[in-house]
Amino acid sequence: MKDHISHRALNLELLRIYCMSFIVLGHIEGYMHLSFVDGTGLAARIINAFMSALGSGSVDCFVLISGFFLVSAPGKIKRVLNIYIITTFYLVSISFILYLSGLASIIDVFKSFFPLAPTACNYWFVNKYLGLLILQPFLSRFAIGLQKSTYRLLIFILLLLNTTFAFGFPFGSLYGGGFSLMWFVCLFFVGGYLRRYCVPMKIKITGLLFTLIAAILIYMSIIILEIPYMELGYNSLIVLVISVCLFLLFQSMPVTKNRFITVVSPHVFGVYLIHTHFLLKTLTGTALIGFIPSGSFSKSLFLLMCLVVTFLVSVMIDKSRVTFFRLAGIDSGIQKLSDVIEKFYSKVNKS
């Protein structure tokens, strides 16, 4: 979300780009009802399972990054307002453009003004993430006061209550699930633990790579062998291991100043909002289906091309949105509104 990124955070900004690339690829596959490699043979199944494994931890990594940076940070209403207003802006503007083009109804435009309403325009990730940001000041204050042993016990209990390995075990499906706010809270504390106790230590890259490869192989085996009752959702223990390993590997990378990262990373959230717009994703899938080439290799290249085009076009659109927000005074308005709310909260808290 920031235009200026510190050098120390470049490796995690690169991780955000990596994760969003796999999220976009997975969504495009879903829009066109394709797999990365066409076919039902063993080779195709292995490649598709491998690609799925590489991107399986993408959503979890975004929340881990938030926990990593915000576990010791003060709460700011501006974070909540920024995400809510940007989300509403894209919902309304895209719906209105499609309405003018005859591809959406006035009801679609009306619904777009309410991104948290239980309608098709509700981004599941955004509403859970907003909930996490609202809780963040309290979660951070709680985490800071924990001793290492107590923090470990908390993580153990949260993982027990939130993760799944096989159907019904442990208790993830009973108490929340991978799409729940409770799972985001769990990941927040895991990210905070990584910040406080793991990152300052020297990480053994070979051990991380071994663990990551083992988790990926288990993930692939479950898909290829079609092992029943094994869970591979966002709150799967296997997916969590992949996510944490990816996070620590990227965090340990000695990434120097990079123009690509600093230009693209601030617009990753915009890429998500644009390509998953509730009307645009259906229209995109319908339009692209007619261009799907024949042949497995050609389809793979086509999917990669769609990924690159979708990503770059969305980045350019979001760069224009950033300029518009600045010139129209929306950024300053968000800042003033957040200042007013925080001052009011301070007065209420003191009284």
Buried (B, 14 or more C-beta within 10 A) or exposed (E): EEEEBEEEBBBBBBBBBBBBBBBBBBBBBEBBEBBBBBEEEEEBBBBBBBBBBBBBBBBBBBBBBBBBBBBEEEBBBBBBBBBBBBBBBBBBBBBBBBBEEEBBEEEBBEBBEBBBEEBEBBBEBBBBBBBBBBBBBEBBEBBEEBEEEEBEEBBEEBBEBBBBBEEEBBBBBEBBBBBBBBBBBBBBBBBBBBBBEBBEEEBEEEEBEEBBEBBBEBBBBBBBEEEEEBBBBBBBBBBBBBBBBBBBBBBBEEBEEBEEBBEBBBBBBBBBBBBBBBBBBEBBBEEBEEEBEEEBEEBBEBBBEBBEEBBEEBBEBBBEBBEEBEEEEBBEEBEEBBEEBBEEEEEEEEE
